Amino acid sequence: MPEPTSLTSRRGLLFGTAAVSAGALLVGCTSNDTKDEKTAANSQPAADDKPGKHVTIGFAGPQADHGWLNAINDNAKSRAKKYSDVTLEITEGSNDTAAQIGQIETLINKKVDVLVVLPADGAALTQVGLKAMRAGIPVVNLDRIFNSPQAYRCWIGGDNYGMGLSAGHYIGEKLKDKKNARVIELAGLDNLELTKQRTQGFDAALKNYPNVKKVARQAAEFTVESGQAKMAQLLQAQPKFDALWNHDDDQGVGALRAIKQAGRDDFLMVGGAGALSAFQAIDAGNSVLKATVLYPPTMAASAIDLARALGQGKGIGGLAEFEIPASLTLYSAVVDKDNVQQYMATGFK
């Protein structure tokens, strides 16, 4: 994410526009008026690491049946432990929407101060989000969005379309000098909107490179087994191509197995999400995997930060607004050999 604008620079702008236009008044008043002026940038209470009002945060997420989802839970727990003024009430994850609704209703009945919810199904859990908001409990909606903005106070999540854009531009730049370059795509579950968005972003980016053509696409299921099986099919159907984008690093483990078994090393591969195994392979430089595009599970840690700020009635440090934003979309950075060490600690298992 871009670096936040410093309050110092904002103060300078605000004080600069506060000058009185009449010359005589400037001479008589400048030394006193600027000292007494108060602006939002000066008086805004911003959340920081110093202990404040105690906040009980309820956290409800789906079952951690994927490396990324497990990292979501780990990030939320470790972030909450950082604050002595936060108590985290965490539910047992479930992919059953009725069970997750029941867990959230339990947290509502406990009268937690703030809820952080990563719904198993955003549409199906919209009503329970509305119930919490109507009960006066602000909701931080994590990643999978509810159907109604009235069901949450703040949404924070990744950018699936942006993932595709980043992957497409990275591959396009690598192949821009190659005549008639051929690209293939190993997608995730096609019945998920996020998979469609990733493909749409990828296709949009490739349009900037007229010499690059996507010649095949195969959907997998975000699992190691499906990645291996579907990649084997792609390799058999496409004897020659120059680059592969794989939507998910977990299924990428299987894809790399299929590639190794086929004895192929004549193309570059870009992954997705930011698994530790992908970072390690990129760092080692001994496979076709040369980069991965982030869908950072650190968003769960940021969701805890936002929930704490909401519970304490504070804004975000570095911003002049008194309230936290209504939505925060995380940037899908590309991690390759040049910057992999910077991100290594964030890789999920």
C-alpha positions as CSV (number, residue, x, y, z in Angstrom):
1,M,0.0,0.0,0.0
2,P,1.2,3.6,-0.6
3,E,3.0,5.3,2.3
4,P,0.5,7.5,4.2
5,T,0.9,11.2,3.9
6,S,2.6,12.6,7.0
7,L,0.7,14.9,9.3
8,T,3.6,17.4,9.2
9,S,3.0,18.0,5.5
10,R,-0.7,18.3,6.0
11,R,-0.2,20.9,8.8
12,G,2.0,22.9,6.5
13,L,-0.7,23.0,3.9
14,L,-3.4,23.9,6.3
15,F,-1.5,26.6,8.1
16,G,-0.4,28.0,4.7
17,T,-4.0,28.5,3.6
18,A,-5.0,30.2,6.9
19,A,-3.0,33.4,6.3
20,V,-5.1,36.6,6.4
21,S,-5.0,38.5,3.1
22,A,-4.7,42.1,4.5
23,G,-1.1,43.2,4.8
24,A,-1.6,45.3,8.0
25,L,-3.3,42.4,9.8
26,L,-0.5,40.0,8.7
27,V,2.0,42.3,10.4
28,G,0.1,42.6,13.6
29,C,-1.3,39.1,14.0
30,T,0.9,36.5,12.3
31,S,3.0,35.6,15.4
32,N,0.0,34.9,17.6
33,D,-2.7,33.4,15.3
34,T,-0.8,30.5,13.9
35,K,0.0,29.2,17.4
36,D,-3.7,29.2,18.5
37,E,-5.2,27.6,15.3
38,K,-6.5,24.1,15.6
39,T,-7.1,21.8,12.6
40,A,-8.3,18.3,12.1
41,A,-4.7,17.3,11.4
42,N,-3.7,18.5,14.8
43,S,-6.6,17.4,17.0
44,Q,-7.6,14.1,15.3
45,P,-7.2,11.2,17.8
46,A,-5.3,8.5,15.8
47,A,-5.0,4.9,16.8
48,D,-1.4,3.9,17.8
49,D,0.4,1.2,19.9
50,K,-0.1,3.0,23.2
51,P,-2.7,1.3,25.5
52,G,-6.1,2.9,25.4
53,K,-9.8,2.0,26.0
54,H,-10.2,-1.8,26.2
55,V,-11.9,-3.3,23.2
56,T,-13.3,-6.8,22.9
57,I,-13.2,-8.0,19.2
58,G,-15.2,-10.9,18.0
59,F,-13.6,-12.8,15.1
60,A,-15.5,-15.2,12.8
61,G,-14.0,-16.8,9.7
62,P,-14.5,-19.9,7.6
63,Q,-12.8,-23.2,8.2
64,A,-9.0,-23.0,7.7
65,D,-8.9,-25.7,5.0
66,H,-6.4,-23.8,2.8
67,G,-3.0,-22.3,3.6
68,W,-4.2,-18.8,3.0
69,L,-7.2,-19.2,5.3
70,N,-5.0,-20.6,8.1
71,A,-2.8,-17.6,7.7
72,I,-5.8,-15.3,8.0
73,N,-6.5,-16.8,11.5
74,D,-2.9,-16.7,12.5
75,N,-2.6,-13.0,11.5
76,A,-5.7,-12.0,13.4
77,K,-4.5,-13.8,16.6
78,S,-1.0,-12.5,16.5
79,R,-2.1,-9.0,15.9
80,A,-4.6,-9.0,18.8
81,K,-1.8,-10.3,21.1
82,K,0.2,-7.2,20.3
83,Y,-2.3,-5.0,22.1
84,S,-2.7,-5.1,25.8
85,D,-6.1,-3.3,25.4
86,V,-7.6,-6.0,23.1
87,T,-9.4,-9.2,23.9
88,L,-10.1,-11.4,20.9
89,E,-13.1,-13.7,21.0
90,I,-12.5,-16.1,18.1
91,T,-15.0,-18.7,16.8
92,E,-14.2,-22.2,15.5
93,G,-14.1,-21.7,11.7
94,S,-16.9,-23.2,9.6
95,N,-17.7,-23.4,5.9
96,D,-21.3,-24.1,6.8
97,T,-23.1,-20.8,6.5
98,A,-25.8,-21.7,9.1
99,A,-23.1,-22.7,11.6
100,Q,-21.1,-19.5,11.0
101,I,-24.3,-17.4,11.4
102,G,-24.9,-19.1,14.7
103,Q,-21.4,-18.3,15.8
104,I,-21.7,-14.7,14.9
105,E,-25.1,-14.4,16.7
106,T,-23.3,-15.8,19.8
107,L,-20.8,-13.0,19.6
108,I,-23.6,-10.5,19.2
109,N,-25.3,-11.9,22.3
110,K,-22.0,-11.6,24.2
111,K,-22.1,-7.9,23.3
112,V,-18.5,-7.7,21.9
113,D,-17.5,-4.2,21.0
114,V,-16.6,-4.8,17.3
115,L,-16.9,-7.8,15.0
116,V,-14.5,-8.9,12.3
117,V,-16.1,-11.3,9.9
118,L,-14.6,-13.2,6.9
119,P,-17.8,-14.8,5.7
120,A,-17.8,-18.3,4.2
121,D,-20.4,-16.8,1.8
122,G,-20.8,-13.0,1.7
123,A,-24.4,-13.0,0.3
124,A,-25.6,-15.7,2.8
125,L,-24.2,-13.9,5.8
126,T,-25.4,-10.4,4.9
127,Q,-28.4,-10.6,7.2
128,V,-26.3,-11.4,10.3
129,G,-24.0,-8.5,9.4
130,L,-27.1,-6.3,9.4
131,K,-28.2,-7.7,12.7
132,A,-24.9,-6.8,14.3
133,M,-24.9,-3.3,12.9
134,R,-28.4,-2.7,14.1
135,A,-27.4,-3.9,17.5
136,G,-24.8,-1.2,17.6
137,I,-21.8,-3.4,17.0
138,P,-19.7,-2.1,14.1
139,V,-18.6,-4.8,11.7
140,V,-15.3,-5.0,9.8
141,N,-16.1,-7.1,6.7
142,L,-12.9,-9.0,5.8
143,D,-12.4,-9.8,2.1
144,R,-15.6,-11.7,1.0
145,I,-18.0,-8.8,0.9
146,F,-21.6,-8.7,2.1
147,N,-24.3,-7.8,-0.3
148,S,-25.2,-4.6,1.4
149,P,-22.9,-1.8,2.6
150,Q,-25.3,-1.4,5.6
151,A,-24.1,-4.8,6.9
152,Y,-20.6,-3.4,7.7
153,R,-18.9,-0.3,8.9
154,C,-15.6,-1.0,7.0
155,W,-14.6,-3.5,4.3
156,I,-11.0,-4.5,3.9
157,G,-9.8,-7.0,1.3
158,G,-7.7,-8.0,-1.6
159,D,-8.0,-7.0,-5.2
160,N,-8.7,-10.0,-7.4
161,Y,-8.9,-8.0,-10.6
162,G,-5.6,-6.2,-9.6
163,M,-4.0,-9.6,-9.1
164,G,-4.7,-10.4,-12.8
165,L,-3.5,-7.0,-13.8
166,S,-0.2,-7.4,-11.9
167,A,0.4,-10.9,-13.3
168,G,-0.4,-9.9,-16.8
169,H,1.8,-6.8,-16.8
170,Y,4.7,-8.7,-15.3
171,I,4.5,-11.4,-17.9
172,G,3.9,-8.9,-20.7
173,E,7.0,-7.0,-19.7
174,K,9.1,-10.1,-19.7
175,L,7.9,-11.2,-23.1
176,K,7.5,-7.8,-24.8
177,D,10.5,-8.3,-27.1
178,K,9.5,-11.9,-28.0
179,K,7.7,-12.3,-31.3
180,N,4.4,-14.3,-31.1
181,A,4.7,-15.0,-27.4
182,R,2.3,-17.6,-26.1
183,V,0.8,-17.6,-22.6
184,I,-1.4,-20.1,-20.7
185,E,-3.5,-19.7,-17.5
186,L,-4.1,-22.1,-14.7
187,A,-7.2,-20.6,-12.9
188,G,-9.0,-21.4,-9.7
189,L,-12.6,-22.5,-9.2
190,D,-14.6,-21.1,-12.1
191,N,-17.8,-20.9,-10.1
192,L,-16.2,-18.2,-7.8
193,E,-16.5,-14.6,-8.8
194,L,-12.9,-14.0,-7.6
195,T,-11.6,-16.4,-10.2
196,K,-13.5,-14.6,-12.9
197,Q,-12.1,-11.2,-11.7
198,R,-8.6,-12.5,-11.8
199,T,-8.9,-13.7,-15.3
200,Q,-10.5,-10.5,-16.4
201,G,-7.6,-8.5,-15.0
202,F,-5.1,-10.8,-16.6
203,D,-6.7,-10.5,-20.0
204,A,-7.0,-6.7,-19.7
205,A,-3.3,-6.4,-18.9
206,L,-2.2,-8.7,-21.8
207,K,-4.1,-6.4,-24.2
208,N,-1.3,-3.9,-23.7
209,Y,1.2,-6.4,-25.4
210,P,0.1,-7.1,-29.0
211,N,2.8,-9.7,-29.4
212,V,1.5,-11.8,-26.5
213,K,-1.4,-14.1,-26.9
214,K,-3.2,-16.3,-24.3
215,V,-3.6,-19.7,-26.0
216,A,-5.1,-21.8,-23.3
217,R,-6.9,-21.6,-19.9
218,Q,-7.7,-24.5,-17.5
219,A,-9.6,-24.2,-14.2
220,A,-8.3,-26.1,-11.1
221,E,-9.7,-26.1,-7.6
222,F,-7.2,-24.3,-5.4
223,T,-5.7,-27.7,-4.2
224,V,-2.4,-29.4,-4.7
225,E,-4.0,-32.4,-6.3
226,S,-6.1,-30.4,-8.8
227,G,-3.1,-28.2,-9.7
228,Q,-1.1,-31.2,-10.6
229,A,-3.8,-32.9,-12.6
230,K,-4.9,-29.8,-14.5
231,M,-1.3,-28.7,-15.2
232,A,-0.5,-32.1,-16.6
233,Q,-3.4,-31.6,-19.0
234,L,-2.2,-28.2,-20.1
235,L,1.3,-29.5,-20.7
236,Q,0.0,-32.3,-22.9
237,A,-2.3,-29.9,-24.9
238,Q,0.3,-27.1,-25.2
239,P,3.7,-28.5,-26.2
240,K,5.1,-24.9,-26.6
241,F,4.4,-21.7,-24.6
242,D,6.4,-19.0,-23.0
243,A,4.7,-18.1,-19.7
244,L,2.1,-19.5,-17.3
245,W,0.0,-17.6,-14.7
246,N,-1.2,-19.8,-11.9
247,H,-3.9,-18.2,-9.7
248,D,-3.0,-19.8,-6.4
249,D,0.3,-20.9,-4.8
250,D,-1.3,-23.9,-3.1
251,Q,-2.4,-25.4,-6.3
252,G,0.9,-24.2,-7.7
253,V,2.7,-26.8,-5.6
254,G,0.9,-29.5,-7.7
255,A,1.5,-27.6,-10.9
256,L,5.2,-27.6,-10.2
257,R,5.2,-31.3,-9.6
258,A,3.5,-31.9,-13.0
259,I,6.0,-29.5,-14.7
260,K,9.0,-31.4,-13.1
261,Q,7.5,-34.8,-14.1
262,A,7.2,-33.6,-17.7
263,G,10.8,-32.3,-17.7
264,R,9.7,-28.9,-18.8
265,D,11.8,-25.8,-18.0
266,D,11.2,-23.8,-21.2
267,F,8.9,-21.1,-19.8
268,L,8.4,-18.8,-16.8
269,M,5.7,-19.2,-14.2
270,V,4.0,-16.6,-12.1
271,G,2.0,-17.7,-9.0
272,G,-0.6,-16.0,-6.9
273,A,-1.4,-15.3,-3.2
274,G,2.1,-15.4,-1.5
275,A,2.8,-18.8,0.0
276,L,6.1,-19.4,1.8
277,S,6.8,-22.3,-0.5
278,A,6.5,-20.0,-3.5
279,F,8.8,-17.4,-1.9
280,Q,11.4,-20.1,-1.2
281,A,11.2,-21.4,-4.8
282,I,11.6,-17.9,-6.2
283,D,14.6,-17.2,-3.9
284,A,16.2,-20.5,-4.8
285,G,15.9,-19.8,-8.5
286,N,16.0,-23.5,-9.5
287,S,12.5,-23.8,-11.0
288,V,10.3,-22.2,-13.6
289,L,8.5,-20.2,-10.8
290,K,10.0,-16.7,-11.1
291,A,7.4,-14.5,-9.3
292,T,4.1,-14.5,-7.5
293,V,1.4,-11.9,-7.1
294,L,0.2,-11.1,-3.6
295,Y,-3.2,-11.6,-2.1
296,P,-1.9,-10.8,1.4
297,P,-3.4,-12.6,4.4
298,T,-1.9,-9.8,6.5
299,M,-5.3,-8.1,5.8
300,A,-6.6,-10.0,8.9
301,A,-4.0,-8.2,11.0
302,S,-5.0,-4.9,9.5
303,A,-8.7,-5.8,10.2
304,I,-7.8,-6.1,13.9
305,D,-6.1,-2.7,13.8
306,L,-9.3,-1.2,12.2
307,A,-11.6,-2.9,14.7
308,R,-9.4,-1.6,17.6
309,A,-9.6,1.9,16.2
310,L,-13.4,1.6,15.8
311,G,-13.8,0.4,19.4
312,Q,-11.7,3.3,20.7
313,G,-13.4,5.9,18.5
314,K,-10.2,6.8,16.7
315,G,-9.1,7.3,13.2
316,I,-6.0,6.1,11.4
317,G,-2.6,7.7,12.0
318,G,-1.3,9.6,9.0
319,L,-4.8,10.5,7.8
320,A,-6.6,13.8,8.8
321,E,-10.1,12.2,9.0
322,F,-11.6,11.5,12.4
323,E,-13.1,8.2,11.2
324,I,-11.6,5.1,9.6
325,P,-12.4,4.7,5.8
326,A,-15.4,2.8,4.6
327,S,-13.3,0.5,2.5
328,L,-9.6,-0.4,2.0
329,T,-8.5,-2.4,-1.1
330,L,-5.0,-3.9,-0.7
331,Y,-2.5,-3.7,-3.6
332,S,-1.5,-6.8,-5.4
333,A,2.3,-6.5,-5.4
334,V,4.6,-8.7,-7.5
335,V,7.2,-10.6,-5.6
336,D,10.2,-11.8,-7.6
337,K,13.9,-12.5,-7.0
338,D,14.6,-8.7,-6.5
339,N,12.3,-8.3,-3.5
340,V,11.4,-11.7,-2.2
341,Q,13.5,-11.4,1.0
342,Q,11.4,-8.3,2.0
343,Y,8.2,-10.5,1.9
344,M,9.6,-13.8,3.2
345,A,8.3,-13.3,6.7
346,T,4.7,-12.8,5.4
347,G,4.6,-16.1,3.4
348,F,1.9,-18.5,4.6
349,K,2.3,-22.2,4.9
